[in-house]
Amino acid sequence: MDTSQHSLSALFKQLGLPDGRKDIDAFLGSHRLADGQKLPDAPFWNAAQSQFLREALQQDSDWTEEADELAVRLSN
């Protein structure tokens, strides 16, 4: 059972990205999803990141809520 804390910062860490607040804000400021584009299909992910996000969403994993939040923030 996964008992780790899940947050947007933890998701960034899981994806191998800098996970500080300023780092996340910078990422969100420089990346956007195209209209209708699904989070795992964005061109700025590497293969492993894309696969992790795809599996998280398809399997309704513990990371789904954070992945959904990230998709919303990348769509605004």
C-alpha positions as CSV (number, residue, x, y, z in Angstrom):
1,M,0.0,0.0,0.0
2,D,1.4,3.4,-1.0
3,T,1.2,5.7,2.0
4,S,3.4,8.5,0.6
5,Q,2.0,12.0,0.5
6,H,0.7,13.0,-2.9
7,S,0.8,16.6,-3.9
8,L,1.6,18.5,-7.1
9,S,5.1,18.9,-5.7
10,A,5.4,15.2,-5.1
11,L,4.1,14.5,-8.6
12,F,6.8,16.7,-10.1
13,K,9.4,14.8,-8.0
14,Q,8.0,11.5,-9.2
15,L,8.3,12.8,-12.8
16,G,12.0,13.6,-12.2
17,L,11.3,17.4,-12.4
18,P,12.4,20.1,-10.0
19,D,9.7,20.2,-7.4
20,G,10.1,23.6,-5.6
21,R,7.2,26.1,-5.8
22,K,9.1,28.4,-8.1
23,D,10.2,25.5,-10.3
24,I,6.6,24.4,-10.6
25,D,5.4,27.9,-11.4
26,A,8.1,28.3,-14.0
27,F,7.1,25.0,-15.6
28,L,3.4,25.9,-15.6
29,G,4.3,29.3,-17.1
30,S,6.2,27.9,-20.0
31,H,4.2,24.8,-20.9
32,R,0.7,24.5,-22.2
33,L,-1.6,21.7,-23.5
34,A,-3.1,22.3,-26.9
35,D,-6.9,22.3,-27.1
36,G,-8.1,18.8,-26.7
37,Q,-4.7,17.4,-26.0
38,K,-4.5,14.8,-23.2
39,L,-1.8,15.3,-20.5
40,P,0.3,12.2,-21.4
41,D,0.3,13.2,-25.1
42,A,2.0,16.5,-24.5
43,P,5.3,16.9,-26.4
44,F,7.2,18.1,-23.4
45,W,7.2,14.8,-21.6
46,N,9.8,12.1,-22.2
47,A,8.7,8.6,-22.8
48,A,8.9,7.5,-19.1
49,Q,7.0,10.6,-17.9
50,S,4.3,10.1,-20.5
51,Q,3.9,6.4,-19.6
52,F,3.7,7.2,-15.9
53,L,1.0,9.8,-16.5
54,R,-0.9,7.6,-18.9
55,E,-0.9,4.7,-16.4
56,A,-1.8,6.9,-13.5
57,L,-4.9,8.2,-15.3
58,Q,-6.0,4.8,-16.9
59,Q,-5.6,2.9,-13.7
60,D,-7.1,5.6,-11.4
61,S,-4.0,5.4,-9.3
62,D,-3.1,7.4,-6.2
63,W,-1.6,10.0,-8.6
64,T,-4.8,10.6,-10.6
65,E,-5.9,13.6,-8.6
66,E,-2.6,15.3,-9.0
67,A,-2.4,14.4,-12.7
68,D,-5.8,15.9,-13.2
69,E,-4.8,19.1,-11.4
70,L,-1.7,19.4,-13.5
71,A,-3.8,18.9,-16.7
72,V,-6.2,21.7,-15.6
73,R,-3.4,24.0,-14.7
74,L,-1.7,23.4,-18.1
75,S,-4.9,24.1,-19.9
76,N,-5.6,27.5,-18.4
